[in-house]
Amino acid sequence: MEFSEFAERVADVEQETADLEITSLVAALLVDADDELPVVVRFLLGRIVPAWDPTTLDVGPQLCHEALARAAGPNVTDDDVADRLAEAGEIGAVAESLDLGGQRGLAAFGDDGTDSLTVAEVNERLRAVANADGAGSRDRKIEELFGLFTRADPVGARYLARIVLDEMRIGVGEGTVRDAVAEAFDVPVGTVERALQVTNDHGAVAARARNEGTAGLNDVTLTLGRPVGAMLAQTGTAAAAVESWGTVAVETKFDGARVQVHHDPDGETAVFSRNMESVTDALPEVVEFVDREVDVPAIIDGEVIAVDDDGDPRPFQAVLRRFRRKHDIERMREVVAVELRAFDCLHTDGTDLLDDPLLDRRDRLTSILGTGVSPLTLTDDPEEIAAAEAAALDAGHEGIMLKNPGSAYTPGDRGQNWLKRKPDVETLDLVVTGAEWGEGRRANHLGSFLLSARVDDGGDAFATIGKVATGITDERLAELTERFDPLISSEEGSDVEIDPEVVLEVGYEEIQRSPTYESGYALRFPRFITVREDKSPRDADSLGRVERLVGDDDNDGTGA
Ligand code: AMP
């Protein structure tokens, strides 16, 4: 395809505002692209290489302005180009406005002796620009770009300049390309989406859709050394997780940086960031660790955290000092030690695991990696989830992740199967008015505490609103038992009444209307945060505040 034709069609796309029309125009362009389909797709997205490939043109605005100025003839300087840019606001309009044909000398002819510029040739030349490095590379890059700009027609120059400076901006995103591929080659959108997730190569997926159809797309596999998008999480509550999945896989949420480790026992181990850039050189410990532990080809997903001498986590900022570091790596290794906490496995020994359930992938992970796998708790008990969270926070981690044990790995997708437990937005300061003796190991301690809010601001009447038992360590329970013992006013079975004197700060996921407690409300997943030593029961939160939090302004306060 002539580059000028490509440019004209792209101009039509850019003019169009209706999404469906844009998709159809792109689909028609893909159908006509023939052998150049992969390149056309990349150019539409403003790329010269697939998303997994870190290669860049390494051309800044100044270099591009110089190439344009040269192609525009002796009367135009790179400062003139910069001035025009300041006025026009985008490089495409500037390139289009220059008389780039004025310099049509020898450089105006391609290798075949004609001046026609094809999409394939633009691709080749841009590759040469990208590959130029070392001494004299700047001049070689300018020379190549000069040659291209000289041979481009005005509309071609518009899009060429935009591709060069990574400013395509024609309203065609990855979603448009996905839909257009499906429309052009009559394959299901979901199949295209999935092949894109697995390969990160829009050009190759388009070609496969055309040449091999749905079956071909279904056959795509992961490739060691080519990163795929990390599966992402939404925020959610433990309540929602238990309701949706029954059993929940609870993992520690580490406060570090996401990595995808590609390990090839016969080749190299590469470590990629969440943006799919290589961070291999910055993290030699991770490479050494995986090389030592794993003896099959594997793709491992996890988090790199900074640790102190005892192996305890250090704050996120510490990891940042290591993560993308290019210099002084050995010295920094002494200052900030990092470790891998692996939590998923996408591929082992020739088999892609993306479609396997989380628990099976975790089994594979544990079988290939002796240590360094983040622990996982499987439970349907909200108390246990809260206890896991308390333990994670106690150990200095960020919190917990809730995952659907049966879910597949969907690269790059922020779906419903991984949830970051929502942090408490607001906490409540509530008075302890009762408690219950524990059982078994905790029989000598009070095990859960009945919480009450003040009925009126400044008043002495209290209404119960929930019980808190989680988030309290054994040591803290012993302390609290000692504290409450003298305040016990009556006992019946394991239940005790307690004089209202102590205020606890409590977190929760939700406040619900409920007939269970006197207030007419109940806290969902209440968690002990701390004893408010600075507060007396008169300073505790009132039902008025609870109502405001629930958004029940029309309530009369009795909960009725
Ligand atoms: P956020 O960055 O707040 O969107 O939280 C999601 C991030 O948490 C992921 O991208 C990971 O980098 C990180 N993370 C820490 N621990 C885990 C885990 N066990 N499972 C998944 N992601 C985790």
Boltz pocket constraint, residues with backbone or C-beta under 6 A from the ligand:
constraints:
  - pocket:
      binder: B
      contacts: [[A, 230], [A, 231], [A, 232], [A, 233], [A, 251], [A, 252], [A, 253], [A, 254], [A, 255], [A, 256], [A, 257], [A, 258], [A, 302], [A, 303], [A, 343], [A, 374], [A, 401], [A, 420]]
      max_distance: 6.0
